[in-house]
Structure formats: C-alpha cells, structure tokens
C-alpha cells in the first residue's frame, strides 16, 4: 500500500495551495485529481480578489476574505519564486459603476456597508471615474473606488501553484478518482481509488470542489452543489482598462495592458447540475451588461467562451476544518471565492494538520454545522 503524510483529494487552487504550504513544512504530500489538476473551477474563474460580500449571506465571510487578501502579496511572491512562473497579479483596485434606480442612495449604502465591514470604499465624482477609466459608459449615474481590491490571472496562478507544489516535493496524480475512504474504526486512514488502489495517510484533506459531496462518507460534512457560471473573453483595441470594472450585472477583469487587450467578462449563476454547457441566453446576458458598463467593447472580438462549476453550499459559506471522522479534514465549498481564499485556506488547514490549532477563528465554517442531515440548495441570482 502506498503511503504519505497527507493525502489531498482535489488538485485545484485550493488543493494545490494546501499541498504547497504543507510541503514547505516538510510533509510528504500526495494530491489526487479525478482528471488533470487545475482544470475545473480554478481554471474557469475570473481572478477577482474582492473581500466585499456580494449577498447578505456572504457577510460572515468578510473577515476571512480580508485576511486572505492581506496574505496575497506574500503568497504570490512565494509561488512565483518556487515555480518560476508569473501569475498576472494586479493590485489596481476596483471601480464600481451604478446605472439604475436611485444611484446616489445606492452609492451611500455601498460606501456605508464597506466602511462598516472595515473595507476601503470611496465615492467618486463621475468625471473623475471616467478619467480613471475612459471606457466607462456615459449612462453611469454614480461610481465608487475600492482601492484595496486586486486581480490575478487564475489560470496562470493555478498552474504556478501546482508547479510550486511539485518543486517542493508534492506528488500530483492525474486521473486518480477517489471512490471511498479507508477506515480504521472511527478514523480515516487513507482512500481507495476507483481503480482499486489503496493509499494510506493519517490525514486526508477533501478539496474536491463541487464533487466533494459525491464521496459517500464525506457528504454529510461537505454538502456541496455545482453552480454553473458562464464566461467570455474579449479582445479590444480601444483605450486600456487598467483595473477591474464592476456593475450590478457584470464584471470586467483585464488580463494585460497590451494593445489589443484581453478582458474577461462574467458571469452567470445557474443551478444546472453538473452540466457544463455555454448557452446563448447566458452569453447574451453577459454581453448586454458588458455593453452598458463599457460601450466601447461593443466592437470587441469574442475570443473565448467557457463555463465552470462553482462549489456552492447551502449557506453560501466555505466548509473548512476537521470532521467527526478523525483524520478527515474538509476544505471545499468556496463558491465564488476560491481564488481569493486560497492563501488563508492553505494557512489554516496546514496549521491544523501540523499544530492542531489555527491562528484565525474558523468555527463559523466548520463542517460540523451541517450535521448528519446536511443538505440544501444554493440560491441563484434573479
């Protein structure tokens, strides 16, 4: 039987970041992925690094998100140094544009909410906003600047994290689907793959995204659900967009400062099961909102369309920490925030495994909050 110190199920940004952190602490780590590591939600994301809540349900996540954003410069430095790859990290802030309703009242509410949560957010005069980002639509009624937000090329980052983990001694195994846990009484002591291979480890970390709930013994602790998000990449030759632009219906994330410039736009929120399919309706909604936010992109070339399956949870909060099964630790359910939360997730999981303590209180995200009947559906945006 193969053995290691820690076995991680799932080779996306979360699993890879945990593996890198543990390997830096001199543990022998193996990562198993059902397909090629890094090709699911981590590959399909936009790369926004925003700790602001997008729904009231996400407000409890803000302290954890702030902590992870603060870790990002150090995280990027460590990953880029270990891997030799660039990650497209951009600390340019976000400009949020308001178009509809009572924009001034909404702006006041937005600023007050952010300040109440300890997040920087300042109202911008419209002319100043357009000077900062000339591509913004003339129909914009109010604007705010969030200077601490950032973005990263999530595909480049995920590849760099996995390369950094391998450079640190982690073993990555593609096409290794986990079928069940290995048990010794009340303890988890490894996993068994669908090919019948048994791999032994005193610690197993489940970081399989929306597929986490498909592992029978772990479903009660990780009731994840797939939430589809469709995306579009555009290439334009107009004025450069320097920072993330966001409205109530869409976001634009610049990938570079070149001419032509690549921009990623998204996204939809759909309960479509495990069906990965791009639809005309989904793309139409995104493009309509893009052309309102930045009308100059109406002539942009569509260079790619894709979709991914986010790991949603019943309460829209991640699932982090130990379970009632000794040796089984959960790190999944990051929903729309997997890229943002990778550094803090890796830090906390590694602390727990190595020291049996964490430097931040993570009880709000415990797998035990669902109990043995944990279930539910994730609400989608209208």
C-alpha positions as semicolon CSV with decimal commas, in nm:
position;residue;x (nm);y (nm);z (nm)
1;X;0,000;0,000;0,000
2;X;0,131;0,347;-0,092
3;X;0,170;0,586;0,200
4;X;0,223;0,957;0,264
5;X;0,183;1,210;0,546
6;X;-0,114;1,395;0,394
7;X;-0,340;1,294;0,107
8;X;-0,531;1,573;-0,068
9;X;-0,836;1,488;-0,279
10;X;-0,869;1,757;-0,545
11;X;-0,598;1,934;-0,742
12;X;-0,743;2,280;-0,797
13;X;-0,623;2,608;-0,650
14;X;-0,736;2,505;-0,301
15;X;-0,583;2,158;-0,301
16;X;-0,267;2,283;-0,470
17;X;-0,220;2,571;-0,226
18;X;-0,266;2,343;0,075
19;X;-0,019;2,096;-0,073
20;X;0,240;2,370;-0,131
21;X;0,200;2,501;0,225
22;X;0,232;2,154;0,377
23;X;0,531;2,065;0,160
24;X;0,703;2,384;0,276
25;X;0,657;2,242;0,627
26;X;0,844;1,929;0,515
27;X;0,545;1,692;0,496
28;X;0,517;1,421;0,232
29;X;0,204;1,517;0,035
30;X;0,016;1,343;-0,246
31;X;-0,259;1,518;-0,445
32;X;-0,517;1,309;-0,632
33;X;-0,735;1,457;-0,902
34;X;-1,014;1,289;-1,097
35;X;-0,881;1,446;-1,418
36;X;-0,594;1,682;-1,495
37;X;-0,524;1,903;-1,189
38;X;-0,634;2,265;-1,213
39;X;-0,886;2,224;-1,495
40;X;-1,219;2,279;-1,320
41;X;-1,346;2,580;-1,119
42;X;-0,994;2,721;-1,071
43;X;-0,943;2,730;-1,450
44;X;-1,288;2,877;-1,516
45;X;-1,276;3,168;-1,269
46;X;-1,219;3,538;-1,342
47;X;-0,949;3,604;-1,082
48;X;-1,109;3,895;-0,893
49;X;-0,973;3,941;-0,542
50;X;-1,259;4,116;-0,366
51;X;-1,340;4,061;0,003
52;X;-1,668;4,252;-0,029
53;X;-1,988;4,048;0,017
54;X;-2,197;4,008;-0,297
55;X;-2,502;3,900;-0,094
56;X;-2,606;3,941;0,270
57;X;-2,536;3,570;0,320
58;X;-2,168;3,634;0,245
59;X;-2,117;3,896;0,518
60;X;-1,981;3,640;0,773
61;X;-1,708;3,559;0,519
62;X;-1,562;3,911;0,513
63;X;-1,307;3,875;0,798
64;X;-1,168;3,557;0,641
65;X;-1,166;3,719;0,296
66;X;-0,985;4,027;0,429
67;X;-0,725;3,806;0,594
68;X;-0,668;3,617;0,271
69;X;-0,637;3,933;0,064
70;X;-0,373;4,059;0,309
71;X;-0,177;3,736;0,255
72;X;-0,183;3,767;-0,123
73;X;0,137;3,966;-0,190
74;X;0,340;3,718;0,017
75;X;0,155;3,423;-0,138
76;X;0,223;3,547;-0,492
77;X;0,589;3,608;-0,414
78;X;0,636;3,258;-0,271
79;X;0,451;3,086;-0,557
80;X;0,629;3,280;-0,831
81;X;0,970;3,221;-0,675
82;X;0,912;2,848;-0,626
83;X;0,757;2,790;-0,968
84;X;0,942;3,040;-1,185
85;X;0,606;3,142;-1,338
86;X;0,430;3,478;-1,342
87;X;0,073;3,492;-1,213
88;X;-0,067;3,817;-1,353
89;X;-0,124;3,969;-1,010
90;X;-0,258;4,327;-1,039
91;X;-0,320;4,549;-0,733
92;X;-0,502;4,829;-0,914
93;X;-0,829;4,833;-0,721
94;X;-1,185;4,806;-0,850
95;X;-1,415;5,073;-0,988
96;X;-1,784;5,002;-0,928
97;X;-2,038;5,176;-1,150
98;X;-2,406;5,227;-1,069
99;X;-2,652;5,273;-1,355
100;X;-3,008;5,220;-1,235
101;X;-3,252;5,321;-0,963
102;X;-3,161;5,582;-0,702
103;X;-2,788;5,568;-0,774
104;X;-2,684;5,823;-0,512
105;X;-2,874;5,639;-0,241
106;X;-2,729;5,306;-0,352
107;X;-2,382;5,460;-0,353
108;X;-2,426;5,587;0,002
109;X;-2,542;5,242;0,113
110;X;-2,249;5,075;-0,065
111;X;-1,993;5,302;0,099
112;X;-2,151;5,266;0,444
113;X;-2,164;4,886;0,414
114;X;-1,799;4,865;0,315
115;X;-1,684;5,100;0,588
116;X;-1,887;4,907;0,844
117;X;-1,703;4,591;0,741
118;X;-1,363;4,755;0,752
119;X;-1,329;4,772;0,372
120;X;-1,199;5,075;0,183
121;X;-1,459;5,226;-0,049
122;X;-1,488;5,590;-0,156
123;X;-1,741;5,770;-0,376
124;X;-1,601;5,911;-0,699
125;X;-1,726;6,212;-0,897
126;X;-1,839;6,087;-1,235
127;X;-1,579;6,285;-1,428
128;X;-1,300;6,152;-1,208
129;X;-1,426;5,798;-1,260
130;X;-1,423;5,848;-1,637
131;X;-1,075;5,997;-1,622
132;X;-0,959;5,684;-1,439
133;X;-1,139;5,451;-1,680
134;X;-1,240;5,621;-2,007
135;X;-1,421;5,309;-2,131
136;X;-1,697;5,351;-1,873
137;X;-2,043;5,418;-2,015
138;X;-2,186;5,770;-2,024
139;X;-2,510;5,644;-1,871
140;X;-2,334;5,575;-1,539
141;X;-2,509;5,763;-1,257
142;X;-2,266;5,708;-0,968
143;X;-1,931;5,542;-0,902
144;X;-1,714;5,416;-0,618
145;X;-1,349;5,317;-0,596
146;X;-1,233;5,018;-0,390
147;X;-0,855;5,072;-0,377
148;X;-0,754;4,758;-0,188
149;X;-0,905;4,509;-0,430
150;X;-0,688;4,325;-0,682
151;X;-0,699;4,059;-0,950
152;X;-0,488;3,771;-1,076
153;X;-0,477;3,552;-1,384
154;X;-0,637;3,249;-1,222
155;X;-0,519;3,003;-1,487
156;X;-0,161;3,124;-1,458
157;X;-0,183;3,125;-1,079
158;X;-0,324;2,773;-1,059
159;X;-0,052;2,640;-1,290
160;X;0,212;2,823;-1,084
161;X;0,075;2,687;-0,755
162;X;0,080;2,330;-0,884
163;X;0,432;2,376;-1,022
164;X;0,545;2,527;-0,691
165;X;0,396;2,234;-0,502
166;X;0,578;1,987;-0,725
167;X;0,904;2,179;-0,684
168;X;0,855;2,148;-0,308
169;X;0,820;1,770;-0,336
170;X;0,445;1,718;-0,375
171;X;0,329;1,427;-0,588
172;X;0,046;1,517;-0,827
173;X;-0,155;1,230;-0,971
174;X;-0,398;1,298;-1,255
175;X;-0,684;1,063;-1,343
176;X;-0,698;0,924;-0,988
177;X;-1,064;0,934;-0,885
178;X;-1,130;0,863;-0,518
179;X;-1,414;0,617;-0,463
180;X;-1,414;0,581;-0,084
181;X;-1,230;0,647;0,237
182;X;-1,020;0,385;0,410
183;X;-1,136;0,344;0,768
184;X;-0,982;0,201;1,083
185;X;-1,268;0,211;1,329
186;X;-1,369;0,575;1,374
187;X;-1,062;0,707;1,191
188;X;-0,988;0,782;0,827
189;X;-0,652;0,631;0,732
190;X;-0,647;0,691;0,358
191;X;-0,852;0,646;0,043
192;X;-0,933;0,390;-0,219
193;X;-0,943;0,494;-0,584
194;X;-1,195;0,382;-0,844
195;X;-0,916;0,167;-0,989
196;X;-0,898;-0,022;-0,659
197;X;-0,570;0,129;-0,540
198;X;-0,539;0,191;-0,165
199;X;-0,332;0,487;-0,045
200;X;-0,260;0,527;0,325
201;X;-0,230;0,859;0,509
202;X;-0,303;0,971;0,868
203;X;-0,457;1,293;0,731
204;X;-0,691;1,321;0,431
205;X;-0,797;1,665;0,307
206;X;-1,110;1,676;0,091
207;X;-1,073;1,968;-0,151
208;X;-1,268;1,836;-0,449
209;X;-1,486;2,140;-0,512
210;X;-1,845;2,065;-0,611
211;X;-1,755;1,696;-0,642
212;X;-1,683;1,673;-0,267
213;X;-2,039;1,567;-0,188
214;X;-2,005;1,267;-0,421
215;X;-1,769;1,095;-0,177
216;X;-2,027;0,897;0,024
217;X;-1,860;0,901;0,367
218;X;-1,794;1,275;0,347
219;X;-2,123;1,402;0,201
220;X;-2,272;1,477;0,543
221;X;-1,986;1,716;0,615
222;X;-1,949;1,864;0,266
223;X;-2,293;1,907;0,105
224;X;-2,157;2,091;-0,197
225;X;-2,361;2,170;-0,505
226;X;-2,247;2,278;-0,853
227;X;-2,337;2,634;-0,953
228;X;-2,262;2,697;-1,319
229;X;-2,101;3,020;-1,430
230;X;-2,060;3,117;-1,796
231;X;-1,774;3,345;-1,903
232;X;-1,650;3,537;-2,207
233;X;-1,304;3,660;-2,307
234;X;-1,289;3,969;-2,528
235;X;-1,005;4,133;-2,716
236;X;-1,028;4,502;-2,797
237;X;-0,808;4,777;-2,940
238;X;-0,968;5,070;-2,758
239;X;-0,837;5,253;-2,452
240;X;-0,672;5,028;-2,197
241;X;-0,879;4,917;-1,898
242;X;-0,641;4,928;-1,602
243;X;-0,848;4,787;-1,319
244;X;-1,149;4,566;-1,252
245;X;-1,476;4,731;-1,355
246;X;-1,796;4,612;-1,195
247;X;-2,168;4,684;-1,209
248;X;-2,468;4,511;-1,058
249;X;-2,480;4,269;-1,350
250;X;-2,126;4,209;-1,478
251;X;-1,756;4,245;-1,408
252;X;-1,465;4,310;-1,641
253;X;-1,119;4,185;-1,546
254;X;-0,818;4,299;-1,752
255;X;-0,559;4,031;-1,821
256;X;-0,288;4,261;-1,957
257;X;-0,212;4,617;-2,064
258;X;-0,140;4,539;-2,429
259;X;-0,296;4,659;-2,750
260;X;-0,506;4,466;-2,827
261;X;-0,603;4,398;-2,467
262;X;-0,767;4,084;-2,333
263;X;-1,063;4,129;-2,096
264;X;-1,253;3,857;-1,910
265;X;-1,624;3,919;-1,852
266;X;-1,878;3,730;-1,643
267;X;-2,072;3,569;-1,506
268;X;-2,396;3,375;-1,469
269;X;-2,523;3,190;-1,160
270;X;-2,715;2,879;-1,262
271;X;-2,836;2,565;-1,087
272;X;-2,776;2,333;-1,383
273;X;-2,638;2,032;-1,203
274;X;-2,308;1,900;-1,335
275;X;-2,389;2,007;-1,691
276;X;-2,110;2,221;-1,834
277;X;-2,263;2,399;-2,129
278;X;-2,239;2,753;-2,266
279;X;-2,577;2,892;-2,372
280;X;-2,688;3,178;-2,595
281;X;-2,907;3,313;-2,316
282;X;-2,622;3,317;-2,067
283;X;-2,380;3,480;-2,304
284;X;-2,645;3,729;-2,412
285;X;-2,700;3,849;-2,056
286;X;-2,328;3,895;-2,002
287;X;-2,273;4,084;-2,329
288;X;-2,571;4,311;-2,271
289;X;-2,432;4,413;-1,933
290;X;-2,080;4,449;-2,077
291;X;-2,201;4,692;-2,339
292;X;-2,377;4,902;-2,076
293;X;-2,075;4,911;-1,845
294;X;-1,820;4,976;-2,121
295;X;-1,994;5,056;-2,453
296;X;-1,662;5,074;-2,634
297;X;-1,638;4,697;-2,601
298;X;-1,934;4,650;-2,837
299;X;-1,680;4,614;-3,119
300;X;-1,451;4,384;-2,921
301;X;-1,374;4,040;-3,061
302;X;-1,509;3,740;-2,870
303;X;-1,203;3,515;-2,843
304;X;-1,328;3,251;-2,598
305;X;-1,638;3,133;-2,416
306;X;-1,648;2,877;-2,136
307;X;-1,822;2,779;-1,816
308;X;-1,728;2,629;-1,484
309;X;-1,896;2,468;-1,185
310;X;-1,851;2,656;-0,860
311;X;-1,872;2,459;-0,534
312;X;-2,178;2,608;-0,367
313;X;-2,302;2,528;-0,019
314;X;-2,643;2,561;0,148
315;X;-2,541;2,880;0,331
316;X;-2,300;3,013;0,062
317;X;-2,006;2,986;0,303
318;X;-1,698;2,764;0,268
319;X;-1,652;2,440;0,458
320;X;-1,324;2,433;0,647
321;X;-1,186;2,215;0,922
322;X;-1,190;1,874;1,089
323;X;-1,488;1,640;1,095
324;X;-1,620;1,380;1,337
325;X;-1,409;1,127;1,147
326;X;-1,060;1,151;1,293
327;X;-0,810;1,226;1,019
328;X;-1,061;1,371;0,771
329;X;-1,034;1,745;0,710
330;X;-1,257;1,944;0,472
331;X;-1,151;2,239;0,254
332;X;-1,424;2,296;-0,001
333;X;-1,739;2,495;-0,077
334;X;-1,559;2,820;-0,159
335;X;-1,836;2,907;-0,408
336;X;-1,731;3,229;-0,588
337;X;-1,424;3,294;-0,373
338;X;-1,188;3,003;-0,429
339;X;-0,911;3,210;-0,587
340;X;-0,936;3,479;-0,319
341;X;-0,946;3,235;-0,027
342;X;-0,665;3,004;-0,140
343;X;-0,389;3,163;0,075
344;X;-0,585;3,170;0,401
345;X;-0,733;2,825;0,343
346;X;-0,386;2,679;0,291
347;X;-0,257;2,855;0,601
348;X;-0,540;2,740;0,828
349;X;-0,551;2,380;0,705
350;X;-0,172;2,349;0,741
351;X;-0,184;2,498;1,090
352;X;-0,449;2,250;1,194
353;X;-0,271;1,949;1,049
354;X;0,071;2,041;1,189
355;X;-0,016;2,222;1,514
356;X;-0,379;2,124;1,585
357;X;-0,465;2,492;1,619
358;X;-0,540;2,786;1,388
359;X;-0,436;3,150;1,403
360;X;-0,786;3,263;1,300
361;X;-1,123;3,156;1,434
362;X;-1,278;2,932;1,170
363;X;-1,561;2,778;1,371
364;X;-1,823;2,959;1,157
365;X;-1,709;2,746;0,862
366;X;-1,688;2,411;1,039
367;X;-1,812;2,101;0,854
368;X;-1,998;2,010;1,172
369;X;-2,252;2,288;1,118
370;X;-2,447;2,071;0,874
371;X;-2,489;1,769;1,099
372;X;-2,568;1,430;0,957
373;X;-2,863;1,559;0,757
374;X;-2,676;1,850;0,594
375;X;-2,840;1,933;0,264
376;X;-2,983;2,221;0,071
377;X;-2,970;2,419;-0,247
378;X;-2,780;2,730;-0,335
379;X;-2,991;3,031;-0,425
380;X;-2,911;3,187;-0,762
381;X;-2,932;3,545;-0,866
382;X;-3,251;3,653;-1,041
